[in-house]
Amino acid sequence: MLGVQLTDILIIILVAVIIFAPMRLPQMVRGLKSMFSEFRKEVRQNDTAADSPKNKSKGR
């Protein structure tokens, strides 16, 4: 691969994260937080909808 090893690529990625992370990290964390909160809300809604009496089968 043109003399570039996996460790070289990982070091380049690590340096890029260290340089650009202070600017973008807060935005990324906010996005992840909203994504997880939306996911939990949807799971709770699906659980309550599945537990409602009209959705339960009669057990034949």
C-alpha positions in Angstrom: 0.0 0.0 0.0 2.6 2.5 -1.1 4.7 1.9 2.0 2.0 3.2 4.3 1.2 0.8 7.1 -1.9 0.6 9.3 0.0 2.1 12.2 0.9 5.1 10.0 -2.7 5.6 9.1 -3.9 5.3 12.7 -1.3 7.9 13.8 -2.5 10.3 11.1 -6.1 9.9 12.1 -5.2 10.4 15.8 -3.4 13.6 15.0 -6.3 14.9 12.9 -8.7 14.1 15.8 -6.5 15.9 18.3 -6.3 19.0 16.0 -9.9 19.2 14.9 -11.7 17.7 17.9 -11.8 20.8 20.1 -13.8 22.6 17.5 -16.1 19.9 16.4 -16.4 17.6 19.5 -19.1 19.6 21.3 -21.3 19.5 18.2 -20.7 15.8 17.8 -21.6 15.1 21.5 -24.8 17.2 21.2 -25.8 15.3 18.1 -25.2 11.9 19.8 -27.1 13.0 22.8 -30.1 14.0 20.8 -29.9 10.8 18.7 -29.9 8.6 21.9 -32.7 10.5 23.5 -34.8 10.2 20.4 -34.0 6.5 20.3 -35.0 5.9 23.9 -38.2 7.9 23.4 -39.2 5.7 20.4 -38.4 2.5 22.3 -40.5 3.6 25.3 -43.4 4.5 22.9 -43.1 1.1 21.2 -43.0 -0.7 24.6 -46.1 1.0 25.8 -48.0 0.4 22.6 -47.0 -3.3 22.7 -48.2 -3.6 26.3 -51.6 -2.1 25.7 -54.5 -4.5 26.1 -55.9 -4.3 22.6 -52.5 -5.4 21.1 -52.2 -8.5 23.3 -53.3 -11.8 21.7 -55.9 -14.0 23.4 -53.4 -16.9 23.6 -54.9 -19.6 21.4 
